[in-house]
Amino acid sequence: MRSLLIVPLLLTGLASAQVDMPPDPRYLGIATYLELTDAQLTGIERLNRQLESYRAGKTRRQFVVQQELAEQMLRDPLDPTAIGLRHVELESIRREIEAEQNKTVKAIQALLTPVQRARLEDLSQVLRQHSLACLALGLNLISPLPLRPRPTFGSFLPALPPSLSTDGGCPGLIGNVTIFDPAASATLP
């Protein structure tokens, strides 16, 4: 009798293990918005993992170079060539990371359909308007985002991440006051 009860439990466990779930929960919102297929999600996650691995290696090197630069700055007399070489290497690493990220973006976009790429262009337009929206928020021309209620015990809603608070993700906002940044305002249309 006991073996008859165990078999259905094992079968239930095997069936639930075969349910297709997105590879990473961070992709749920964008997967829904873009209507991504499982193959697209898998490809996107793979390319992003490769980029993160590349970036991690370069970040380790940046850390070493920054330590070497700090050591060079403590020496007396200063060696301008050694200091300059390390600054150049840091900039080269930054450019390599940027180039790899651009390459990854192109590879990911190649996985998408024309309709999905058009939806991404809509998101890009929103991103371009973000600094202007932050300025309007800081000048109290628009209201801050309403806070979502905090989840209660037993709730499955995630807590509100700090980057999605009422400041709309706008850097430089303290309450509803914007810290003026001339460099940021120079980029406004």
C-alpha positions, -999 to 999 in steps of 0.1 A, spaced: 0 0 0 28 24 9 45 18 -25 12 28 -43 13 62 -25 50 68 -33 46 62 -71 22 91 -77 43 114 -55 74 105 -76 55 110 -109 42 144 -96 78 154 -88 90 144 -122 62 162 -139 68 195 -120 105 193 -128 97 193 -165 77 226 -164 93 252 -186 103 282 -166 123 312 -177 160 307 -171 162 337 -148 134 355 -129 148 389 -139 136 382 -175 99 377 -166 88 413 -173 108 418 -204 99 383 -217 62 392 -214 66 426 -229 86 414 -259 68 380 -261 102 362 -261 103 325 -269 121 300 -246 149 297 -272 153 335 -273 154 337 -235 180 310 -234 201 328 -260 198 361 -242 208 346 -209 238 328 -224 251 360 -241 246 380 -209 265 353 -189 293 355 -214 294 393 -211 294 391 -173 323 366 -174 343 389 -197 335 420 -176 345 401 -144 379 393 -159 384 429 -170 372 443 -136 398 421 -118 425 436 -141 412 471 -134 415 466 -97 451 454 -101 460 484 -123 443 508 -98 464 493 -70 495 497 -91 485 533 -98 480 541 -61 514 526 -54 530 548 -81 513 579 -68 529 573 -34 564 571 -48 588 600 -46 597 611 -72 567 604 -93 573 584 -125 550 601 -151 555 573 -176 544 546 -151 515 566 -140 505 575 -176 507 539 -187 484 528 -160 459 555 -168 460 544 -205 455 508 -195 425 517 -174 409 536 -203 417 507 -227 400 483 -204 370 506 -202 368 508 -240 372 470 -243 343 464 -219 322 490 -238 330 473 -271 321 439 -258 288 452 -244 279 467 -277 288 434 -294 265 416 -270 237 440 -276 239 434 -314 241 396 -308 210 397 -286 191 419 -310 199 395 -338 179 369 -319 148 391 -320 120 395 -345 114 429 -362 83 434 -340 104 428 -308 131 452 -320 105 479 -326 93 474 -290 128 478 -278 131 510 -298 101 523 -278 119 515 -246 150 533 -259 129 564 -266 116 563 -230 152 560 -218 162 591 -238 134 610 -221 144 599 -186 167 628 -178 141 653 -188 115 635 -167 139 636 -137 144 673 -142 106 678 -143 102 657 -111 129 676 -93 112 709 -103 79 695 -90 63 698 -125 52 662 -121 43 641 -91 66 614 -78 56 577 -84 32 563 -59 47 538 -35 36 502 -38 23 488 -5 49 467 12 43 430 10 27 413 40 39 381 56 30 353 33 27 376 3 46 366 -29 50 402 -41 86 412 -42 96 442 -21 101 475 -39 137 478 -49 155 510 -38 160 520 -75 122 520 -80 113 543 -52 93 575 -55 123 593 -70 116 575 -103 152 562 -104 165 598 -108 199 603 -94 205 635 -75 170 637 -60 167 643 -23 131 641 -15 117 662 -43 147 685 -46 171 680 -75 208 686 -71 217 708 -101 242 691 -124 253 714 -153 268 684 -172 234 666 -171 215 697 -182 238 702 -211 224 670 -226 188 681 -225 172 687 -259 
